[in-house]
Amino acid sequence: MSTIYWLRNDLRLHDNECLHRAVERDKPLTLVYVFDVRQFEMMNIGFRKTGYIRYKFLCDTLQNLRENLAKRGAKLLIRVGKPEEVLADLIDRTKADLLLFQEEVTSEELAVEKAVTAAAEKKKCEVRPVWGLTMYHVDDAPFDPKETPLTSKAFRINLSKKAEVRPLFVTPEDIPAPPESLTDFGDMPTAEELGFTEEEIDSNTEPAYPGGETYALERLDYYTTESQLLTNYKWTRNRSLGDDFSSKFSPYMALGSLSPRKIYWQVKDYEKAIKKNISTWWLVFEVVWRDFFKYTAIRFGNKIFAEGGIKNRETDWSYDKDLFDRWRFGKTGIPFIDAHIRQLNATGFMSNRGRVNCASFLTRDYKIDWRWGAAWFETQLIDYDVCSNWLNWNTQALEIYYTNPVHQGGNKYDKNGEYVKAWLPELAEVPAPLVHAPWMMTETEKKQYPTGDYPEPVEVYKKWSRASNLIRRTVDG
Ligand SMILES: Cc1cc2nc3c(=O)[nH]c(=O)nc-3n(C[C@H](O)[C@H](O)[C@H](O)COP(=O)(O)OP(=O)(O)OC[C@H]3O[C@@H](n4cnc5c(N)ncnc54)[C@H](O)[C@@H]3O)c2cc1C
């Protein structure tokens, strides 16, 4: 008899219920991660489902997990293929009688779970899915998740009044070794093996943050007790430039290197030991948003990917490939949009302010189907989380009001142009805030501040006039 723990988006040792159950059982333990080849395929839309930066971040995360497991006597097996096939073979080879995994809530992931479960049950291996995706455990919700409240406010109030965040599972000191029948633990697959082209590999891109639980926990300590940046979170969180204006916990939570419960309890300790204020409340509030989207996905199923979104809105999208390419390569001629997209493409990360503006611009100005934008974010974001991504896109495209990128950049969040200049070297000479509306430059200014091959916008919309006039007045004193 032996246990298999199939790792998915739960790549950590701390606060990990699957690992806890496996260790408690005290039988030879196979810990396996499967690179699911379907997640790396090219899509009809012309790009890969998981992009090269995400692949790199995942490899770094797994490498770190491998090292941390080795320190505790365990080994991580790496395989490439379809989880249902890999696991069926492993059950035979290890004579496993129990398979543990963290359950997910969205269709592709559920389809794999179903196939894995069928394969395991055929071999008389018990399958035990374990909940671990959220801060508030799904069994503690005071409502049926299929009837999750429609607004985040009702969700939060209901939960926080009636449910408590559970205590953490302790990080195990010793982890059972794998069965002796296993000898080949596999290498991390190369990019070529997963189908990446030379062009993709040579794209000169690097994940913004180092992957893995070690760095996740370091970042958590840094952002809270060490630097106490948390105390000012509420007032800095909407910025775009630098590493410290927001927590940067999302890449770690997306792959499960950081548990949302761990964040919660660290904030509670911070409130006792250092300071409790609106910022500490706000950070937890944001992590509850993340929970809200997981629960909403349970309620709405595949509607979260539907053209009209979860509320079946009437829509009339454009499918202009040229406009879409301008957007996804940061060539719209709108600096606040282009800078954010170029940062995303080079590092796999973009601030929340950037995401709001880029999503709004693509869907409300270019009027392109929001699902194309969500798919591009899925490919590129190192913090890609199926529920947070697709439901935030739902919100931006179909629910809330328009966001004006000229106003947001030039008059609000980047008045001194530092952020856009960091990502758009063509605009280095243009003074701020004019750098947010280069089309407003006079002929003399154009000669004075050359912009190289930075593109002209396809259209300068009338609705931006007030914002660009304000920029002009600021420049003219
Ligand atoms: C169009 C769009 C797409 C997005 N796609 C993703 C995605 O794929 N993965 C992802 O984790 N977040 C996504 N977000 C939410 C948000 O932008 C990121 O969570 C945040 O920018 C991550 O940076 P941070 O960890 O420094 O955030 P902080 O401001 O420090 O927030 C702390 C944590 O709260 C959670 N959080 C904050 N804002 C949101 C939000 N709007 N929705 C859900 N959770 C939130 C995240 O887990 C985040 O790590 C998206 C937002 C938009 C508008």
The ligand as a Gaussian input file, in Angstrom:
#p B3LYP/6-31G(d) Opt

LIG

0 1
 C       -8.591000      42.317000     -16.036000
 C       -7.999000      41.781000     -14.749000
 C       -7.411000      40.527000     -14.736000
 C       -6.879000      40.008000     -13.538000
 N       -6.296000      38.757000     -13.528000
 C       -5.842000      38.231000     -12.369000
 C       -5.273000      36.929000     -12.321000
 O       -5.206000      36.199000     -13.319000
 N       -4.771000      36.494000     -11.124000
 C       -4.843000      37.249000      -9.988000
 O       -4.376000      36.807000      -8.923000
 N       -5.411000      38.458000     -10.003000
 C       -5.901000      38.990000     -11.144000
 N       -6.438000      40.254000     -11.148000
 C       -6.623000      40.959000      -9.866000
 C       -5.481000      41.896000      -9.444000
 O       -5.136000      42.751000     -10.494000
 C       -4.236000      41.154000      -8.975000
 O       -4.591000      40.187000      -8.013000
 C       -3.241000      42.101000      -8.301000
 O       -2.880000      43.127000      -9.202000
 C       -2.018000      41.318000      -7.880000
 O       -1.039000      42.140000      -7.315000
 P       -0.760000      42.090000      -5.751000
 O       -0.622000      40.688000      -5.293000
 O        0.366000      43.013000      -5.488000
 O       -2.129000      42.670000      -5.199000
 P       -2.515000      43.347000      -3.814000
 O       -3.140000      44.654000      -4.128000
 O       -1.383000      43.354000      -2.889000
 O       -3.683000      42.413000      -3.279000
 C       -3.452000      41.284000      -2.422000
 C       -4.118000      40.082000      -3.005000
 O       -5.526000      40.281000      -3.068000
 C       -6.060000      39.623000      -4.216000
 N       -6.679000      40.603000      -5.097000
 C       -6.417000      41.926000      -5.201000
 N       -7.210000      42.496000      -6.114000
 C       -7.979000      41.509000      -6.617000
 C       -9.009000      41.476000      -7.603000
 N       -9.425000      42.544000      -8.279000
 N       -9.562000      40.281000      -7.874000
 C       -9.188000      39.149000      -7.230000
 N       -8.233000      39.130000      -6.279000
 C       -7.641000      40.303000      -5.988000
 C       -4.886000      38.963000      -4.927000
 O       -4.826000      37.622000      -4.517000
 C       -3.697000      39.764000      -4.419000
 O       -2.490000      39.031000      -4.447000
 C       -6.961000      40.790000     -12.342000
 C       -7.539000      42.063000     -12.391000
 C       -8.054000      42.546000     -13.577000
 C       -8.673000      43.915000     -13.584000

